[in-house]
Amino acid sequence: MAEAAVEPVWRSRGTGRRSTHTVRLRTSATLVAVIVLAVLVVPPLVRLDQQAVDLSAKLQPPSWAHPLGTDDVGRDLLLRCVYGLRVSLLVGVAAALAATVVGTAVGATAGALGGWADRIVMRLVDTISSVPHLLLGIFIVAMFRPGVWPVVVSVAATHWLSTARIVRAEVLSLRSRPYIDAAVSSGASRWRVAVRHLLPGVLPQAALAAVLMVPHAMWHESALSFLGLGLPTHTASLGTLIQSARGSLLAGQWWPTLFPGLFLVVPTLALAGLAGAWRERINPRRRSELTL
């Protein structure tokens, strides 16, 4: 009787968890789709110059003419935020892909070789990790002129370390699987085992790390641009928009700072929601807990 009484409670909890999971997934997917459509469709369709200055309309609050208001030189803030999100997403995606490729290569090599090679590579990773990311990123960016690609290089060079650790741990786990032992016993070379068996097994984890790295890279770019070390001040990115709105915030105009910040926070939450749903799908233990 007790088991019969408890079982419906478990089922109701499992149904509630699945419902919450579905709502979170659909909301995140919808937000990501809207963001992608905005950055792809708005700039070609809208025939307005996001750099056009209109001093007679400077620092106007949100209205029908300007839904997000205007900045300190009269530029439409909604259009500027869309262009800024476009640049920040470009930096985030390019840096995440580059960092994932480097991290996957380093982690897979260390895990597949093992022994002294693994120890040397991981001590190198630990040494680089001991330097704060932002400080190392500032050092890299300072060697180039301000622009998009120096920021991409800076973010990629400081964010491949976590991917390398994740991939190495996954490779070490896969090496103990029976089908790997069978491949080695059949005479397969180490290179063939790594390419045919180990690498496909770590690709889902590497792809998940890349998705999680995109918002991280966007925040890193925004921090560098806010400090005046990333993109040029005339380039619309979320970091430069927030940096140029500091004076307006002190004067009581809140919208030039609030809306670029929301354009940075909302994509972060949406991508985190998608990554969380992906993690639950590729992790059997988490998936089994959701069905209780």
C-alpha angles and dihedrals in degrees: 000000000000092000091049090052094048097046096068089050090054091047092050091050091049091050091050092050092049090048092051090046091052093048092049092048094048093045092049093046091049092050092048091049092050091048093049092047091048095053093043102040107030100062095051095041100042108074094199125115109238088202094054110126121215110174091183089066100042120143095002114165121241112297141150091275092048110021093192097030128241134285131240093287098041100262118148106259096206092057091044091051092051091051090045092051089049092055094042091050091049090053092044097049095043093047093045092051093047093046092047093052092049094043093047092050093048095043095045092048093049093047095044096047097041122173120066093346090058092048094049094048094047093047087053090051090049091050093052091044090057089068113080111253095229093049092049090045091053090051092052095045091048090065093063139049115267110275146115100274097050087055091048090051091047095050094043092049092053101040107051093083098081091048090052091054093047094048093045091052090049092049091051089051092049093049090068094055118112095237090058090053089048092052092049092046090052090059101260114158122243091250092052092048091050095048100038101036115012101042096051088049094057098042095088091053091045092050091049090051089051092053091049090047095058096074090040090055091047091055091046091052091047091052092050092046091046089056090050094247102101125052122005115270092245091057113092108235127142091251095051091046092054091044093052091048096060094097092048091053092054089051092054100261102128102173099074088060102033101054098048087049091053090049086057098043099045096056089046092055093043094051091044089054092051091046091050091053090047091050091053091052097050094041108074094194094056090045093053091050090055092058095056 
